[in-house]
Amino acid sequence: MTRVIQRVLEHGVLDKVVVATDSPMIVRVVERSGVEAVMTSPEHSSGTERVAEVARKPEFAGFDIIANVQGDEPFIERDALAGAIERVKGGDDVGTAAAPLDFALVNDPARVKVVTDSKGRALYFSRAVIPFRREPTDPTDGLYWQHIGLYVYTRTVLDRWISLPMSAIEQVERLEQLRALEDGMTFGVARLSQAVLPGIDTPSDLQRAEAYWNAQSR
């Protein structure tokens, strides 16, 4: 968690960084790093619901655009964060980001895929392989994009999102963004130029991430 905070602070595109959590242990670790942490309800079913609880507090009422940087994305890029913010400023309901995905990795369900329209808006997110190549000889260059766990929204959109009931496709894919997408919200996707590492979902993911971080810090 502290490394996620460090990366976000280094990017310098946010006015304030707050960690939302229901874990007293995380609060202690974060506060030792000199960053504000807010305890939230343990009943939330998604990160967006947790962020919304914090955003509703009086001390944060002056912030119009809210970025949800998920703790399992320690290598978030500045371009991803800045690009997602620009998508919201440009009129999309939600801003997010994606990176090129090597075809050899498309079958990994931990690499969430996104398909966009000609305006860079998401058509669908899935753990499955999208798009599906009907013919094995069809080219793969530039075809597959890995979604990055980042959401930017206005306060109005955030409130609308959490007012929606969990959708069937959200439940089966275990992807909270599908609730908002199914309701008709537009997701503007900022495309990065280079591939990124996957999020941390398993112990092996954590080991890989620690090794990468330590190598980069030398």
C-alpha positions in Angstrom: 0.0 0.0 0.0 2.8 2.5 0.9 4.3 1.9 -2.5 1.0 2.7 -4.3 0.9 5.9 -2.3 4.5 6.8 -3.2 3.8 6.3 -6.9 0.6 8.4 -6.8 2.4 11.2 -4.9 5.3 11.2 -7.4 2.9 11.8 -10.3 1.8 15.2 -8.9 -1.5 15.3 -10.8 -3.8 15.2 -7.7 -4.4 17.9 -5.1 -4.8 15.5 -2.2 -4.2 11.8 -1.6 -6.4 9.9 1.0 -6.4 6.2 1.7 -9.8 4.7 2.3 -9.8 1.4 4.2 -11.6 -0.7 6.7 -8.4 -2.1 8.1 -6.9 -0.5 11.3 -3.5 -2.1 10.3 -3.5 -0.3 7.0 -4.4 3.0 8.7 -1.4 2.6 11.0 1.0 1.8 8.1 -0.3 4.7 5.9 -0.2 7.3 8.7 3.5 6.3 9.4 4.1 7.3 5.8 2.7 10.8 6.5 -0.5 10.2 4.4 -4.0 10.7 5.6 -6.1 7.6 6.0 -9.9 7.3 6.6 -11.6 4.3 8.2 -14.7 3.2 6.3 -17.5 0.6 6.7 -16.5 -3.0 6.2 -19.8 -3.6 4.5 -18.8 -2.2 1.1 -18.9 -4.5 -1.9 -16.6 -2.5 -4.1 -13.9 0.1 -4.0 -16.2 2.7 -5.5 -18.6 2.4 -2.6 -15.7 2.9 -0.2 -14.5 6.0 -2.1 -18.0 7.4 -2.1 -18.2 7.2 1.7 -15.0 9.2 2.0 -16.0 11.7 -0.6 -19.2 12.5 1.3 -17.4 13.7 4.3 -17.6 17.4 4.9 -13.8 17.9 4.8 -13.7 16.7 1.2 -16.8 18.6 -0.1 -14.6 21.0 -2.1 -13.2 18.4 -4.5 -15.2 18.1 -7.7 -13.2 15.3 -9.4 -12.4 12.2 -7.6 -9.8 9.5 -8.6 -10.1 6.0 -7.3 -6.6 4.4 -7.6 -6.9 0.8 -6.5 -4.4 -0.5 -4.0 -3.7 -3.6 -6.1 -2.2 -1.4 -8.9 1.2 -0.4 -7.4 2.7 0.5 -10.8 0.1 3.0 -11.9 1.6 5.4 -14.6 1.3 9.1 -14.5 -0.1 9.1 -18.1 -2.8 6.7 -17.0 -3.9 9.0 -14.2 -3.6 12.2 -16.1 -5.3 10.7 -19.2 -8.2 9.4 -17.1 -8.7 12.9 -15.6 -8.7 14.5 -19.0 -11.4 12.1 -20.3 -13.7 13.3 -17.5 -12.8 16.9 -18.2 -13.7 16.2 -21.8 -17.2 15.0 -21.0 -17.0 11.3 -20.3 -18.8 10.1 -17.2 -15.9 8.0 -16.0 -12.2 8.2 -17.0 -10.0 5.1 -16.9 -7.0 3.8 -18.8 -5.7 0.8 -20.8 -2.3 -0.5 -22.1 -1.3 -2.7 -25.0 -1.6 -6.4 -24.1 0.6 -9.0 -25.7 -1.4 -11.7 -27.4 0.4 -14.4 -25.4 -1.2 -13.0 -22.3 -4.8 -12.6 -23.4 -6.1 -15.8 -21.8 -5.0 -14.7 -18.3 -8.3 -13.8 -16.5 -6.3 -11.5 -14.2 -5.6 -9.3 -17.2 -8.9 -7.6 -17.7 -9.5 -6.7 -21.3 -11.3 -3.7 -22.7 -12.7 -3.0 -26.2 -13.4 0.7 -27.2 -15.3 2.5 -29.9 -13.8 4.9 -32.4 -14.0 7.7 -29.8 -12.0 5.8 -27.2 -15.1 4.9 -25.1 -15.4 1.4 -23.6 -17.8 -1.0 -25.2 -17.1 -3.8 -22.7 -14.7 -5.0 -20.1 -14.0 -8.7 -19.6 -11.7 -11.3 -18.1 -12.4 -13.4 -21.2 -10.6 -12.8 -24.5 -12.2 -9.9 -26.2 -12.3 -9.4 -29.1 -12.5 -13.1 -30.1 -10.6 -13.9 -33.3 -12.8 -16.2 -35.4 -9.9 -17.0 -37.7 -6.5 -17.9 -36.2 -4.8 -16.2 -39.1 -6.2 -12.8 -38.3 -3.7 -10.2 -37.1 -3.3 -9.4 -33.4 -1.3 -6.2 -33.5 -3.1 -3.4 -31.6 -6.1 -5.6 -31.0 -5.9 -6.3 -27.3 -5.9 -3.8 -24.5 -5.4 -4.4 -20.7 -7.6 -2.4 -18.5 -5.9 -0.6 -15.6 -7.7 -0.5 -12.2 -8.3 3.3 -12.1 -11.5 5.3 -12.2 -12.0 9.0 -12.2 -15.4 10.6 -11.9 -17.3 13.7 -10.8 -19.2 13.7 -7.5 -22.5 13.4 -9.3 -21.4 10.4 -11.3 -20.0 8.7 -8.3 -23.3 9.1 -6.4 -25.2 7.7 -9.4 -22.8 4.7 -9.7 -23.3 3.6 -6.1 -27.0 4.1 -6.2 -27.3 1.3 -8.8 -27.9 -2.3 -7.8 -25.3 -4.9 -8.6 -25.8 -6.2 -12.1 -25.7 -9.9 -13.3 -22.7 -9.3 -15.5 -20.8 -7.5 -12.8 -21.4 -10.4 -10.5 -20.2 -13.1 -12.8 -17.2 -11.2 -14.1 -16.4 -9.7 -10.7 -15.8 -6.4 -12.4 -17.5 -3.4 -10.7 -17.3 -1.2 -13.7 -19.8 -3.3 -15.5 -22.6 -2.0 -13.2 -22.0 1.5 -14.4 -21.4 0.5 -18.1 -24.6 -1.5 -18.2 -26.5 1.6 -16.9 -25.3 3.6 -19.8 -22.4 5.6 -18.3 -19.6 6.4 -20.7 -16.1 5.3 -19.9 -13.4 7.3 -21.6 -10.3 5.1 -21.9 -6.8 6.8 -22.0 -4.5 4.6 -24.0 -0.9 4.2 -22.9 1.9 3.5 -25.3 3.5 0.6 -23.4 2.4 -2.5 -21.7 2.0 -2.6 -17.9 2.2 -5.2 -15.2 -1.0 -6.8 -14.0 -2.6 -5.9 -10.7 -1.8 -7.9 -7.6 -4.5 -10.6 -7.0 -2.5 -13.6 -5.8 0.6 -14.3 -3.6 2.6 -15.0 -6.8 1.5 -11.6 -8.2 2.8 -10.0 -5.0 6.2 -11.8 -5.3 6.6 -10.7 -8.9 5.7 -7.1 -8.0 8.1 -7.0 -5.0 10.9 -8.4 -7.3 10.2 -5.8 -9.9 10.0 -2.9 -7.4 13.2 -3.9 -5.8 15.0 -4.1 -9.2 13.7 -0.7 -10.1 14.8 0.8 -6.8 18.5 -0.2 -7.2 
